[in-house]
Amino acid sequence: MTLADVAKASGVSPTTASLVLTGRGRDLRISHAAEHRVRSAAEELGYRRGTASGAPRRGRTRTIGLISDSTAPSMPAGDMVTGAVEAAGARGFVLFTGASGGDPATERSLVEAMRDHRVDGIVLASMRTRRVVVPSGLGEGPAVLLNALPTHPSAVPSVLPDEVQAGRSAARVLVEAGHREGVHLIGAGPGPGQVPPNSIAAVERLVGVREVFDAAGVAVAGGRCCADWSPENGYDLTRDLLRRTTPSALLCLNDHLAFGAYQALADASLSVPEDVSVMSFDDHPIASWLRPRLTTVALPHRQLGAKAVEVLFAVAERRGRPPSTAAVHRVPMPVHHGRSVGRLVAPLVHHRATG
């Protein structure tokens, strides 16, 4: 099948068909109806782009494709790409990258293009941990999901940060510092179902937190959930909490919330950690600018990218012997200690504010 065959079957010009199949139809305002006809015709006819697709494959091309859902990965999430580039280069491979902008049609086109150019494997990366629909064609060769889980059962393995272990680590820092009463969550909880919509990180972090707290006999004093983990929400939730009580410690679900919490504590003339300790997650660059420096459990972005390439090579080596279920590979999240968690020398009794 040729591009001309697809164009004829869908009732458009070869140029229009080419623009649709290379993911540029939306930019040039090609109608949704025409785009649907072209893609449907290409699928029905079994058309694949690229001159390389019709030739028999011989050996490796020593290339890897990485498809990101962001057109401009920001730091530190962009470190995932850096980690993958470094890991591929160490093995003598070149990494080609493409950005879908989160558009499923563009994602499919990028998968097709990379397969047509005979990449030895594809990494499908999400800049935030989430569930994704695995695009058709991804499983035709070695592939890995990076920072994502499949929405539906899939044989494609995933590489994710170990968020449950991160929750355990954060809770352990507070328990070992003597915070056994008056610990409040900012961003989720206190119940396990009180999390932002579709947030894998929130669910798993709370699982780890509760494991350690329950084992230590610590009861979470309270929690405040919000859909957006932003500094503004961190500020508002902490300010609302301080109207009723002074906590022993705040366990913020990410560093942006912690940044807002710092401002609310300062407005209330409370010092970190002398009056209130603050623990957080992610190790965003903002954490190093807070004073005192924030203690936080780091998202290992560069290690995630490197691990994805490692898993991709393992998949390629066992090609022809697919696993019965897709594996999930977890990358540890280390604690980066600042000075935002104070050690209690004696148990504190917290009273509910009146007035």
C-alpha positions, 0 to 999 in steps of 0.5 A: 500500500502506498500513500496515494492508495490511502489518499484515494481511499479517504478522498483527500490529496496525497499531501493532506494524507501525508500531513495527517499521518505525520501528526501535522494535520491539527496545526494546518487546520485539517478537519477532524472528519478528514483526519478520521478518514485518512487514519481509518483508511491507513489502518484498513489498508495496512499502510505504514509510513517510511521507506524502511518499513517495506524492507526486511530488518537485519540486525540492530540500528543502535537507536532508541526512541523516546516519546514524551507527553510534554513538548517542553519537559521542564526541570526536574522532570526533563532529567528523565530524558537526560538519564535515558540519553546517558544510559543509551549512550553508555551502551553505544546507542543514540536516543531519538526523542519526540513530543506528543503534547499528550495528543493520542493521534500524535502519539500513535504517529510517533510510534509508527514513525519510530517503528518505520525507522527501525528503532531497537526499542521505544520508551513512552514517557510521562512527565507526571506519574499517571495511567496511560492508554498504550498506543497501538503498535507500541507492543510490536517491538521492545517497549517500556512505559516510563513514569506511567502505568497502563490503563488496560492490561498490557504486556509492556513493562513500567518503570515508576518511582517507589512512592510507597517506600517514599511514604514510609521514609517520610513518616519514619523521619517524623517518628524518629524525631519524636513527632507522635502527636499533632501530625497533619497532612497537607494535600491529601488525607486523612483517609486513604480515599481522600486524594486528588483525582487520578493521583497515583503518587498520593495514593501510594505515598499515603499507603507508606505513611500509614504503614509506618505510623500504624506500626509506631502507634501514631494517629494522623491528627488531620489532613486536608485534600486539594486537587492541585498541589500548588503553593497557593493551596499549601498556603490556604490549607495551612492558614486554615489549619492554624486558625484551629490548632498549632500542629507539631508537624506538617507532612506536605504531599509535595514541595510546592505545598510545603512552600505555601505552608512555609509562608502561612507559618511565617504569617502566623509568626511560627518558625520552622522547625522550632514551632512546627516541623515540615516534611515533604516529597519530590526534592524540587529545586524550590526545596533548596531555596527555602530557609531552613532548607526543606527535608524532602523525599526525592523523585529520582528523575535521572535514575528513572530514565536510566532504569527505563533504558535498562529495562528496555534492553532486558525486554529486547534480550528476552524477545520471543519469550514475553512475560505472562504479566507486565512487570512494574520496576520501582526506583528508590526515592532517597531522603534529602535532609534539610533542617525543617524537621526538629527533634522533640525532647519531650512529648507535646500536648496539643490543644484545640484552639478556642475563640 
